[in-house]
Amino acid sequence: MKPMPQTPELLAVAERVVWFKPPAEALAEPLHFLAHVMTYGTPEDLRALQGTVGLNEYCEVLDNTPPGVFDARSWAYWNLLCGRDPAPPLPLRQGLHPSRPKT
């Protein structure tokens, strides 16, 4: 996936949903940026992405999502929109899997 264009609208979205990185850096990592928009974005944020991002890109994010970004509700919603029902398990960060014994 190509980096997002650095328009004023997308820079503002990036600043709000990826608060821990400079906006230009967030837009340079589109999978990470879109995962945050899909989890924390508002309807206005999604409107700002219209014409730049479509359903194919959102589905690509689900196929390559970074662990630890999505909450269960957002994960279920976006998987349903992408025709995945039931949704696959949420990707988990290494070491946080509840069924693995602690070493």
C-alpha positions in Angstrom: 0.0 0.0 0.0 1.3 3.4 -0.9 1.8 6.2 1.7 -1.1 8.5 2.2 -1.0 11.9 0.6 0.0 14.6 3.1 -3.1 16.8 2.6 -4.1 19.2 5.4 -7.2 17.0 6.1 -5.2 13.7 6.4 -2.5 15.4 8.5 -5.2 16.5 10.9 -6.7 13.0 11.1 -3.2 11.5 11.6 -2.5 14.0 14.4 -5.6 13.0 16.2 -5.7 9.2 15.8 -1.9 8.5 15.9 -1.1 11.0 18.6 2.3 9.4 19.5 3.9 10.1 16.1 4.4 13.2 13.9 1.5 13.2 11.4 3.7 13.0 8.3 5.4 9.9 9.8 2.0 8.3 10.6 0.8 8.9 7.0 4.0 7.3 5.7 2.9 4.0 7.3 -0.5 3.5 5.8 -1.4 0.1 7.3 -0.6 1.4 10.8 -2.4 4.7 10.1 -5.5 3.1 8.7 -5.7 0.6 11.5 -5.8 3.5 14.0 -8.4 5.3 11.9 -10.5 2.1 11.8 -10.3 1.8 15.6 -10.3 5.4 16.8 -11.6 7.4 13.9 -14.8 9.4 13.8 -17.2 9.6 10.9 -15.5 12.9 9.9 -12.1 11.1 9.8 -13.5 8.5 7.5 -15.0 11.1 5.3 -11.6 12.7 5.0 -10.3 9.4 3.6 -13.0 9.1 0.9 -11.5 9.1 -2.5 -8.2 8.1 -1.1 -9.1 4.9 0.6 -11.7 2.3 -0.3 -13.0 -1.0 0.9 -10.1 -2.9 -0.7 -7.6 -0.9 1.4 -9.6 -1.4 4.6 -9.7 -5.2 3.9 -5.9 -5.1 3.3 -5.4 -3.5 6.7 -7.3 -6.4 8.3 -5.1 -8.9 6.4 -1.9 -7.1 7.7 -3.0 -5.5 10.8 -0.5 -4.7 13.5 -1.3 -6.5 16.8 -2.6 -4.4 19.7 -4.4 -1.7 17.7 -7.9 -3.0 17.2 -10.5 -3.4 19.9 -13.0 -6.3 19.6 -15.8 -4.1 18.5 -13.9 -2.3 15.7 -12.4 -5.6 14.6 -15.8 -7.3 14.3 -17.3 -4.2 12.5 -14.6 -3.9 9.9 -14.4 -7.6 9.2 -18.2 -7.7 8.7 -17.9 -4.8 6.2 -15.2 -6.8 4.4 -17.5 -9.8 4.2 -15.7 -11.8 6.9 -18.4 -13.3 9.2 -17.4 -14.5 11.7 -14.4 -12.4 12.1 -11.1 -14.2 12.6 -9.4 -13.9 16.0 -7.9 -10.5 16.8 -4.1 -10.4 16.3 -2.4 -10.4 19.6 1.0 -9.0 20.6 3.6 -11.7 21.4 3.6 -12.5 25.1 0.0 -11.4 25.7 -1.8 -14.5 24.6 -4.1 -15.5 27.5 -3.7 -19.3 27.0 0.1 -19.4 26.9 1.8 -20.3 30.1 4.1 -17.6 31.5 7.8 -18.5 31.5 
